[in-house]
């Protein structure tokens, strides 16, 4: 494993950021590496996305943190965001991963998640930790945290597209293992 390689996966909504990340996790776990952190998963009803789950990858705890039916002072588009759930599950998963895992994953540093100050702090701490990190990044957000991440010279930002969606996970695993620069 490369010392503390950090990789950001970006792309337009629906491009396959989470798909690419899940494929990377599958490959890392097949190599018997411990992966921890948070993953988001869309909630689909019929043909529509109506919200998102946040999942602690290590414990598999899964809760709704954003939904069109949630009434919250934090609204992002049509979704009400339950910041407490994000912090209880997602932030705790990131914090635990930086001490208990071989690789930290954060899916996603996006518009909803950056509404939480503890989330922002946990991401910053994970970026400073001396361990491999993979995060997915909202492509167009001008949030200060996302701008700081994009400016860092210790993180490789890769864009996922429909064309490279299936190959990108292999490239990321090679980067993490120090096989390509």
ChimeraX attribute file (.defattr): number of C-alpha atoms within 10 A of each C-alpha:
attribute: neighborCount
match mode: 1-to-1
recipient: residues
	/A:1	17
	/A:2	15
	/A:3	11
	/A:4	20
	/A:5	20
	/A:6	25
	/A:7	21
	/A:8	25
	/A:9	25
	/A:10	23
	/A:11	18
	/A:12	14
	/A:13	10
	/A:14	11
	/A:15	17
	/A:16	20
	/A:17	27
	/A:18	22
	/A:19	16
	/A:20	22
	/A:21	23
	/A:22	16
	/A:23	18
	/A:24	20
	/A:25	22
	/A:26	15
	/A:27	15
	/A:28	19
	/A:29	13
	/A:30	10
	/A:31	9
	/A:32	10
	/A:33	15
	/A:34	16
	/A:35	22
	/A:36	27
	/A:37	30
	/A:38	28
	/A:39	24
	/A:40	21
	/A:41	17
	/A:42	16
	/A:43	15
	/A:44	11
	/A:45	9
	/A:46	7
	/A:47	6
	/A:48	9
	/A:49	12
	/A:50	16
	/A:51	21
	/A:52	19
	/A:53	20
	/A:54	27
	/A:55	23
	/A:56	25
	/A:57	23
	/A:58	17
	/A:59	11
	/A:60	14
	/A:61	14
	/A:62	18
	/A:63	18
	/A:64	20
	/A:65	26
	/A:66	29
	/A:67	22
	/A:68	16
	/A:69	12
	/A:70	17
	/A:71	13
	/A:72	14
	/A:73	10
	/A:74	16
	/A:75	18
	/A:76	16
	/A:77	10
	/A:78	13
	/A:79	20
	/A:80	20
	/A:81	28
	/A:82	21
	/A:83	22
	/A:84	12
	/A:85	17
	/A:86	27
	/A:87	20
	/A:88	14
	/A:89	24
	/A:90	33
	/A:91	27
	/A:92	17
	/A:93	29
	/A:94	28
	/A:95	20
	/A:96	16
	/A:97	25
	/A:98	25
	/A:99	14
	/A:100	16
	/A:101	18
	/A:102	18
	/A:103	25
	/A:104	28
	/A:105	30
	/A:106	28
	/A:107	25
	/A:108	25
	/A:109	23
	/A:110	17
	/A:111	18
	/A:112	20
	/A:113	23
	/A:114	19
	/A:115	17
	/A:116	19
	/A:117	13
	/A:118	17
	/A:119	21
	/A:120	18
	/A:121	15
	/A:122	21
	/A:123	22
	/A:124	14
	/A:125	14
	/A:126	24
	/A:127	22
	/A:128	13
	/A:129	14
	/A:130	13
	/A:131	19
	/A:132	23
	/A:133	26
	/A:134	27
	/A:135	26
	/A:136	25
	/A:137	25
	/A:138	21
	/A:139	15
	/A:140	14
	/A:141	13
	/A:142	11
	/A:143	14
	/A:144	11
	/A:145	17
	/A:146	19
	/A:147	12
	/A:148	11
	/A:149	19
	/A:150	15
	/A:151	11
	/A:152	11
	/A:153	9
	/A:154	14
	/A:155	18
	/A:156	18
	/A:157	20
	/A:158	17
	/A:159	19
	/A:160	24
	/A:161	16
	/A:162	10
	/A:163	9
	/A:164	13
	/A:165	17
	/A:166	15
	/A:167	11
	/A:168	21
	/A:169	23
	/A:170	15
	/A:171	15
	/A:172	25
	/A:173	20
	/A:174	15
	/A:175	18
	/A:176	24
	/A:177	17
	/A:178	14
	/A:179	12
	/A:180	11
	/A:181	8
